[in-house]
Amino acid sequence: MVRQILAGAVVVAVAGVAGTAGSVAQEAPSAREVQELLAARSCDPGPIDGQWGKRSARALGVLQRKAGTAFAYPMSADQFSALEESDVGCVEPLYDVAQMRINAKANRTYCDFGTWNTPWLGPKWEAQSTPTVELIGDDLAFYRPSTNPFVALLLRENVTALQYDDSAELKPLFMNAVENDHFSELVPYRPKTWEGKKPYWLPSYPPYADPAYYAAVLLIAAAQSFAILEADLSEQEIEAVRTWGGKIARLVMKYSGDGHDGRAASAAGLTHWGAVADDREVYDAGAKWFRAGVADIRRDGREGYFTQGRDGHRGLELKYQQSTYGFLSLAAYAVERSGGEGFTYRRGGGSLLDGINYHLDRGFFPENRTRITAKQVDVDYFKQPRNTAERSLAFIEYARALGYGEESVPLLPTALQKVRSFRGFYGGDHGGFTSCLLSLPDPS
């Protein structure tokens, strides 16, 4: 593409040939030209109409971050040429398995899965897939999901398969669930009590909310397994995996939206499965719930629902906020790898980066919890291994893996040191098990 003007030049026609004198300068690119480049790099600038708006600006921001440049539109001709000459695009594979293998080995000091040291899941031999997603127990605060042991073992085998270059344990575990169509039905859950009480809201508790939540968590682990195993699967096995995961994903899509943390979990599970299985319908549904989840973040970084201590969450504000921000960070990782705006996306309020900074500040400094209930203020939150390892500060690992550093998250070094101080298997809904694979090794 050539765009030139004669700047201060004298044009002389001699024998029908035009000559120039003076300097030659390149013309700055038009909005349409920049939009065309963004579209060619799968950056979704919106309509190619020459009208520069928020969507085009967001797409340029994504490309800039991936290219390692930092200039906005309008830009100079030299800046535009630099983008043209680079081979950077907005869309990348969700999981770079080769890099994940390097990370898993380099991070072995805090991802040592040599033993099954999670008694709350029961014996390892019981960690098998089951036909349905079912919650066992009548109390909403103390039930046991049928998925948890299987998901924990699957995540464990994902890491060990890459650490030791051996998927002999992972493949049969994963494919058994696929071939038997396990977890492809949600059993409605109707609790009788919550912490032994019968609050006014319990009878109207959505019966599919928690089963859908755990199905979404399963999709995160399954997406990683699929990426790790895909090169060793036959075409028939790949199709079977996509069919199985797609069925579970559509159950999550059907029952998404019940509860703020449940919506965030749906965003994470659907974006990860959709990106890995190349299922655009599933990915788009997850991206929609991601944007809806970010819309709940206030300008100061508070999660608008949980930091109010509503419906039995008083005293657990940081716990539920962390779970919500953790899942939204998983989704943000998938969205950014797929060419969208993730951690910096905002819808009138705050961005996920704002939320992370708010959470780390309140988590590490109790004196700053002025808007959180007295019960929560009394909790020395990040000194509890359950809060840092099981619930996990791992969302900062996703931001770091995408290139956000201390300038974006000032407490990043402190948070990294804390989350990595717990050596061994990470349990819970999300956290260290994915950090082992997605986070970069420590600089040291």
C-alpha positions in Angstrom: 0.0 0.0 0.0 1.6 3.3 -1.1 0.5 6.6 0.1 2.7 9.6 -0.7 2.4 13.3 -0.9 4.9 15.8 -2.2 5.8 17.9 0.8 7.1 21.3 -0.2 8.1 19.9 -3.6 8.4 21.6 -6.9 6.9 19.5 -9.8 8.6 20.0 -13.2 7.4 18.4 -16.4 10.1 17.8 -18.9 9.3 16.0 -22.1 6.2 14.4 -20.5 8.2 13.1 -17.5 7.3 14.5 -14.0 10.3 15.2 -11.7 10.4 16.4 -8.2 12.5 18.6 -6.1 12.4 18.8 -2.3 11.5 16.2 0.3 9.1 13.3 0.0 6.9 12.5 3.0 4.5 9.6 3.6 0.8 10.4 4.3 -0.7 9.3 7.6 -3.0 6.4 7.3 -6.8 6.9 7.1 -9.2 5.4 9.6 -10.3 2.9 6.9 -6.8 1.8 6.2 -6.1 1.1 9.8 -9.5 -0.8 10.1 -8.6 -2.9 7.1 -5.2 -3.8 8.7 -7.0 -4.7 11.9 -9.5 -6.8 10.1 -6.7 -8.6 8.2 -5.1 -9.4 11.6 -8.4 -10.8 13.0 -8.7 -7.9 15.4 -12.5 -7.2 15.0 -12.5 -3.4 14.5 -16.2 -3.4 13.6 -17.6 -2.1 10.3 -14.9 -1.1 7.8 -16.4 2.4 7.2 -13.7 4.9 7.9 -15.4 6.0 11.1 -13.1 5.6 14.1 -15.0 4.5 17.2 -14.6 2.6 20.4 -14.6 -0.8 18.7 -11.8 0.2 16.4 -9.8 1.7 19.2 -10.2 -1.5 21.3 -9.1 -3.6 18.4 -6.0 -1.4 17.9 -5.2 -1.6 21.6 -5.2 -5.4 21.4 -2.9 -5.4 18.4 -0.6 -2.9 20.0 -0.2 -5.0 23.1 0.6 -8.1 21.2 3.0 -6.2 18.9 4.7 -4.5 21.9 4.0 -1.0 20.6 2.1 1.9 22.3 0.5 4.5 20.1 -3.1 5.4 19.3 -5.0 6.5 16.3 -4.4 8.9 14.5 -0.9 7.6 14.0 2.1 8.5 11.8 2.9 6.8 8.6 6.0 5.3 10.2 4.0 3.8 13.0 1.5 2.3 10.6 4.3 0.8 8.5 5.8 -0.8 11.6 2.4 -2.5 12.2 2.2 -3.5 8.6 5.6 -5.0 8.6 5.1 -7.1 11.7 3.5 -10.5 11.5 1.5 -10.1 14.7 -2.2 -10.9 14.8 -4.8 -10.6 17.5 -5.9 -14.3 17.5 -3.6 -16.9 19.1 -4.2 -20.5 20.1 -5.7 -20.5 23.6 -3.1 -22.9 24.8 0.5 -23.1 23.5 1.1 -26.6 24.6 4.9 -26.4 24.0 5.2 -23.4 26.3 2.9 -25.0 28.8 5.2 -27.9 28.9 8.2 -25.6 29.6 6.2 -23.8 32.3 5.0 -27.0 34.0 8.6 -28.2 34.3 10.1 -24.8 35.3 7.4 -24.3 37.9 7.7 -27.7 39.5 8.9 -26.2 42.7 5.4 -25.1 43.5 3.5 -27.6 41.3 4.7 -30.8 42.8 1.9 -33.3 42.4 3.8 -36.4 43.5 1.2 -37.4 46.1 -2.6 -37.2 46.3 -2.7 -35.0 49.3 -6.3 -33.8 49.2 -8.3 -35.7 51.9 -11.4 -33.5 51.3 -11.7 -35.2 47.9 -11.6 -38.8 49.3 -9.3 -41.6 48.0 -7.7 -41.2 44.6 -9.4 -44.3 43.3 -12.8 -42.7 43.9 -12.0 -39.8 41.6 -13.8 -41.2 38.5 -16.3 -39.6 36.2 -20.0 -40.1 36.8 -23.0 -40.0 34.5 -24.4 -36.8 36.0 -23.4 -33.5 37.6 -25.0 -33.9 41.0 -24.7 -32.2 44.4 -24.8 -34.6 47.4 -26.1 -33.3 50.7 -29.1 -31.3 51.9 -27.3 -28.2 53.2 -26.4 -25.6 50.6 -23.2 -24.6 52.5 -21.9 -28.2 52.8 -22.8 -30.3 49.8 -20.3 -32.4 47.8 -20.3 -32.0 43.9 -19.9 -35.2 42.0 -17.5 -33.5 39.7 -14.9 -32.3 42.2 -12.8 -35.4 42.6 -12.7 -36.0 38.8 -11.9 -32.4 38.0 -9.1 -32.3 40.6 -7.6 -35.5 39.3 -7.9 -34.3 35.7 -6.2 -31.1 36.5 -3.5 -33.0 38.3 -2.9 -35.3 35.3 -2.8 -32.3 33.0 0.1 -30.9 34.9 2.0 -34.2 35.4 1.5 -35.2 31.7 3.4 -32.1 30.7 6.0 -32.2 33.5 6.9 -35.8 32.6 6.1 -35.9 28.9 3.7 -38.8 29.5 -0.1 -38.8 29.0 -0.5 -42.5 29.8 -2.6 -41.6 32.9 -4.4 -38.6 31.4 -5.7 -40.1 28.2 -7.7 -43.0 29.6 -9.1 -40.9 32.4 -10.3 -38.2 30.0 -11.5 -40.5 27.2 -13.4 -42.7 29.6 -15.6 -39.7 30.5 -16.0 -38.8 26.8 -16.8 -42.3 25.6 -19.4 -42.9 28.4 -21.0 -39.5 27.9 -20.4 -38.7 31.6 -21.4 -35.4 33.2 -23.8 -34.7 30.3 -26.9 -34.3 32.5 -27.5 -31.9 35.3 -29.5 -33.1 38.3 -31.5 -30.2 39.9 -30.5 -29.4 43.5 -33.1 -28.3 46.1 -31.4 -27.8 49.4 -33.3 -28.0 52.6 -31.0 -25.8 54.8 -28.2 -23.3 54.6 -25.7 -23.6 57.4 -28.4 -25.4 59.3 -30.9 -22.6 58.9 -33.8 -21.9 56.6 -33.4 -18.4 55.3 -36.3 -16.7 53.4 -34.5 -17.0 50.0 -33.8 -20.7 50.1 -37.1 -22.0 48.6 -36.5 -19.8 45.5 -32.9 -20.9 45.1 -32.4 -21.8 41.4 -32.2 -25.6 41.2 -29.7 -25.7 38.3 -27.5 -22.8 39.4 -24.9 -24.9 41.2 -24.9 -27.9 38.9 -24.3 -25.6 36.0 -21.5 -23.9 37.9 -19.7 -27.2 38.4 -20.2 -28.2 34.8 -18.5 -25.0 33.8 -15.6 -25.7 36.1 -15.3 -29.1 34.5 -15.1 -27.5 31.0 -12.0 -25.5 32.1 -10.1 -28.7 33.0 -11.5 -30.6 30.0 -10.4 -27.8 27.6 -6.8 -28.1 28.9 -6.9 -31.9 28.6 -8.2 -31.7 25.0 -5.4 -29.3 24.0 -2.7 -31.5 25.6 -4.0 -34.7 24.0 -5.3 -33.5 20.6 -2.1 -34.3 18.7 -2.4 -38.0 19.9 -6.1 -38.4 19.2 -7.6 -39.9 16.1 -10.1 -37.9 14.0 -12.9 -40.0 15.5 -11.7 -39.4 19.0 -11.4 -35.6 18.3 -15.0 -35.5 17.0 -16.2 -37.5 20.0 -14.5 -35.1 22.4 -16.0 -32.1 20.6 -19.5 -33.6 20.7 -19.2 -34.5 24.4 -17.8 -31.1 25.5 -20.3 -29.3 23.3 -23.2 -31.1 25.0 -22.0 -30.1 28.4 -21.3 -26.5 27.3 -24.9 -26.1 26.0 -26.2 -27.2 29.4 -24.1 -24.5 30.9 -25.4 -22.0 28.3 -29.0 -23.0 29.1 -28.6 -22.4 32.8 -26.0 -19.6 32.9 -26.7 -16.4 34.7 -27.8 -17.6 38.1 -25.5 -15.9 40.6 -22.6 -13.5 40.0 -19.9 -16.1 40.7 -21.8 -18.7 38.7 -22.0 -16.3 35.7 -18.2 -15.7 36.0 -17.7 -19.5 36.1 -19.8 -19.9 33.0 -17.8 -17.2 31.2 -14.6 -19.1 32.0 -15.8 -22.6 31.1 -17.5 -21.5 27.9 -14.7 -19.3 26.5 -12.1 -21.9 27.2 -14.0 -24.8 25.7 -15.3 -22.7 22.8 -11.7 -21.6 21.9 -10.1 -25.0 22.2 -12.9 -26.9 20.4 -13.4 -24.2 17.8 -17.0 -23.8 18.7 -17.9 -20.2 18.0 -21.4 -20.4 19.5 -20.1 -21.6 22.8 -17.2 -19.1 22.8 -19.5 -16.2 22.1 -21.9 -17.2 24.9 -18.9 -17.2 27.3 -17.7 -13.8 26.0 -21.2 -12.4 26.6 -21.2 -13.5 30.2 -17.6 -12.2 30.7 -18.8 -8.7 29.6 -21.8 -9.0 31.8 -19.6 -9.9 34.8 -17.2 -7.0 34.2 -20.3 -4.7 34.1 -20.7 -5.5 37.8 -17.3 -4.0 38.7 -17.5 -0.5 40.2 -15.1 2.2 39.2 -13.1 1.7 42.4 -12.7 -2.1 41.7 -15.4 -3.4 44.0 -17.6 -6.3 42.8 -20.9 -4.6 43.0 -22.8 -7.5 44.5 -20.6 -9.4 46.8 -19.0 -6.5 48.6 -22.4 -5.5 49.8 -22.6 -8.7 51.8 -26.0 -9.7 50.4 -28.0 -12.9 50.8 -25.9 -14.7 53.4 -22.5 -13.5 52.1 -21.7 -11.1 54.9 -18.3 -11.9 56.2 -17.4 -13.7 53.1 -17.1 -10.8 50.7 -13.5 -11.2 49.7 -13.9 -15.0 49.3 -16.7 -14.6 46.8 -15.2 -11.6 45.1 -12.0 -13.5 44.7 -13.8 -16.5 43.2 -15.6 -14.2 40.8 -12.5 -12.3 39.7 -10.6 -15.6 39.4 -13.1 -16.9 36.9 -13.4 -13.6 35.1 -9.6 -13.7 34.7 -9.7 -17.1 33.2 -12.3 -15.8 30.7 -10.2 -12.6 30.1 -7.3 -14.8 29.2 -9.3 -16.7 26.6 -10.9 -13.4 25.2 -7.5 -11.7 24.8 -5.9 -14.8 23.1 -8.9 -14.8 20.8 -8.4 -11.2 19.8 -10.8 -9.3 22.2 -10.3 -6.9 25.0 -10.1 -8.7 28.4 -8.4 -7.3 31.5 -8.8 -3.7 30.4 -12.4 -4.0 29.1 -14.9 -1.8 30.9 -18.6 -1.1 30.5 -19.2 2.2 32.2 -17.6 1.1 35.5 -14.3 -0.5 36.3 -12.2 -3.0 34.4 -11.0 -6.4 35.7 -7.6 -4.8 36.3 -9.3 -2.3 38.6 -11.0 -5.2 40.4 -7.8 -7.1 40.8 -6.1 -4.1 42.3 -9.0 -3.4 44.7 -9.0 -7.0 45.8 -5.3 -7.3 46.4 -5.3 -4.0 48.3 -8.1 -5.1 50.6 -6.8 -8.6 50.9 -3.3 -7.6 52.0 -4.2 -4.5 54.0 -7.2 -5.0 56.4 -7.1 -1.2 57.3 -8.3 -0.5 53.8 -11.5 -2.6 54.1 -13.6 0.4 55.1 -16.5 -0.6 52.8 -16.6 -4.3 53.9 -18.5 -5.6 56.9 -16.9 -5.7 60.3 -16.8 -9.5 60.2 -14.7 -9.4 57.1 -12.4 -6.8 58.4 -11.5 -9.2 61.3 -10.3 -11.9 58.9 -6.6 -11.8 58.1 -7.6 -12.9 54.7 -4.4 -13.7 52.8 -2.8 -15.5 55.7 -5.3 -18.3 55.3 -3.9 -21.0 53.0 -7.5 -21.9 51.8 -8.0 -18.4 50.5 -4.7 -18.1 48.7 -4.3 -21.6 47.5 -7.7 -23.1 47.1 -9.6 -20.0 46.1 -6.3 -18.7 44.9 -4.7 -15.5 43.9 -4.1 -17.2 40.6 -5.9 -14.6 38.6 -2.8 -12.5 38.7 -0.9 -15.3 36.9 -3.2 -14.9 33.9 -2.6 -11.1 33.8 1.1 -11.7 34.0 1.1 -14.4 31.3 -0.6 -11.8 29.0 2.1 -9.2 29.6 0.5 -7.1 32.4 3.2 -6.2 34.9 3.8 -4.3 38.0 2.8 -1.0 36.3 -0.7 -2.4 35.9 -0.9 -4.4 39.1 1.4 -2.8 41.7 1.0 -5.6 44.2 1.8 -8.2 41.6 5.2 -9.3 43.2 3.6 -9.6 46.6 0.7 -11.6 45.3 3.0 -13.9 43.3 5.2 -14.6 46.3 2.1 -15.4 48.4 0.4 -17.7 46.0 3.6 -19.6 45.3 4.4 -20.0 48.9 2.0 -23.0 49.1 3.8 -25.9 47.6 2.0 -28.9 46.2 -1.5 -29.6 44.9 -3.9 -26.7 44.6 -7.5 -27.6 45.1 -10.7 -25.7 44.7 -12.5 -24.2 41.7 -9.6 -22.5 40.0 -6.1 -21.5 40.8 -2.6 -22.9 41.0 -3.4 -25.9 38.9 -3.8 -23.6 35.8 -1.1 -21.3 37.0 1.4 -24.2 36.8 0.7 -24.4 33.0 -0.1 -20.8 31.9 2.2 -18.7 34.1 5.7 -17.9 33.1 8.5 -19.3 35.2 9.9 -17.1 37.9 12.6 -14.8 36.6 15.1 -16.2 39.1 
